[in-house]
C-alpha cells in the first residue's frame, strides 16, 4: 500500500516526489516516457522564459551559463535531481486506469498494478495537440511538434500560429535555409511572445525574409500544397512541403473525467480543486502544475507551480 502515487515525472511531479520522500511517505512516480518527458519533447534549441533560479526545486541550485536556461541544461538539472536523490520513479510506464476501492485507489498501468491512499496528477499538457480539424491534417507532412530546423532546410514550410513556439520555429528554419510562411489566425504576432524575440520576428516579416499572412486559416492540406482562407473569404493556394501546426496543446481532460474530477462548463474545462491544498472534488486526488489551468495553459508554469508540491504533501501529512 502506497501513501502516494504521482502520475507524471516532469519538474512538478519530481518536486512532489522529492517533498514526499523528505516527509518519509511511501510513494512512487509513474512516467510514461523518460524523465521530464515533456521537456524532452520540446524543440532542441528551446530557451526558457524564466531564469534558472525560478526553475529550482527545493532550493537545489540550477546552474546555467545563459541568462535564460536551455533545454539541455534543464534536462541535466532535473535528471540529476531525480537520480542523485534516488527518487522512486518508474519510467516508460503508462497509467491506464484509476479506480476507487473503498478508501484507496487501485491503479492499473502498462506494467503492473498499484494501490495508493492518495493520487497526484501532474501530467502537464504537452501530449495532446490542439488540432486544426481540416482535411489533410493527418498527412505525414503535417506535424504538431517541432524539433530541429536542419530537417526543413531548403523546404517550403508553413508555420501555423504566432505564439512562442511558432515564432521560434519560423526564425530557426529561416536561418537554416528554409522558405517560411507563417499562417496566423490573428492580426499580429502574439503579445506573449518572448520580449527579446518579438522584435526579431517582426523585423524579419517587415523585410520580407519571412512571409506572414494574418487573419488567415488553413482550410485544406494536400501533398504538395495548402489552401488558406483570407480575411475577405478568398481561398489562396500555396506550394508547400511541410506544415508545422504549432497551435498549442491541451491537458488530458478525458482522463480527469474518468477519475471523477469535475471540469468547469464554461468551455475552459478548468478542473475543480482547493487552491489551499490542491485536492480535487475527489478525496485523495490532487492536481499539480499546468493541468490546473484547463485550457488556460498559459497561466501555469514551472516557477509558479512548484509551490503545489508543498501544499499537497502538507495536506496529506497533516
BELDABEL-V948157 format. One record per backbone hydrogen bond with DSSP energy under -0.5 kcal/mol. CO is the residue of the C=O (numbers start at 1). NH is the residue of the N-H. Records with the same first field share a line. If there is no record, write none. Layout:
# BELDABEL-V948157
CO: NH  NH
This chain:
# BELDABEL-V948157
2: 117
4: 28
5: 7  120
6: 8  30
7: 122
9: 36
10: 14
11: 15
12: 16
13: 17
14: 18
15: 19
16: 20
17: 21
18: 22
19: 23
20: 25
21: 24
25: 27
26: 3  4
28: 6
29: 31  90
30: 8
31: 93
33: 92
34: 37
36: 40
37: 41
39: 42
43: 46
46: 71
50: 69
51: 54
52: 55
53: 56
57: 60
59: 61
61: 63
62: 64
69: 48
70: 74
71: 75
72: 76
73: 77
74: 78
75: 79
76: 80
77: 81
78: 82
79: 83
80: 84
81: 85
82: 87
83: 86
87: 89
88: 29
89: 91
90: 31
94: 110
97: 108
99: 106
100: 102
101: 104
104: 101
105: 107  116
106: 99  108
107: 114
108: 96  97
112: 109
114: 107
115: 2
116: 105
118: 5
119: 286
120: 7  122
121: 288
122: 10
127: 129
128: 250
129: 131
134: 137
135: 221
136: 139
139: 142
141: 243
143: 245
147: 44  45
148: 151
149: 152
150: 153
152: 155
155: 157  179
156: 241  242
157: 159  181
158: 160  244
159: 161  183
160: 246
162: 190
163: 167
164: 168
165: 169
166: 170
167: 171
168: 172
169: 173
170: 174
171: 175
172: 176
173: 176  178
174: 177
177: 154
178: 180
179: 157
180: 211
181: 159  183
182: 184  213
183: 161
184: 216
186: 215
190: 193
194: 197  198
195: 199
197: 201
198: 202
199: 203
200: 204
201: 205
202: 206
203: 207
204: 209  210
205: 208
211: 182
212: 214
213: 184
217: 229
219: 135
220: 227
222: 225
224: 240
225: 222
226: 238
227: 219  220
228: 230  236
229: 217
230: 233
234: 230  236
236: 228
238: 226
242: 158
243: 143  245
244: 160  246
245: 247
248: 130
250: 128
251: 253
252: 256
253: 257
254: 258
255: 259
256: 261
257: 260
262: 272
268: 295
270: 264
272: 281
273: 275
274: 277  278
278: 287
279: 274
281: 283
282: 285
284: 119  286
285: 280
286: 121
289: 292
290: 293
291: 294
293: 296
295: 297
296: 299
297: 300
301: 305
302: 305  306
305: 308
306: 309  310
307: 311
308: 312
309: 313
310: 314
311: 315
312: 316
313: 317
314: 318
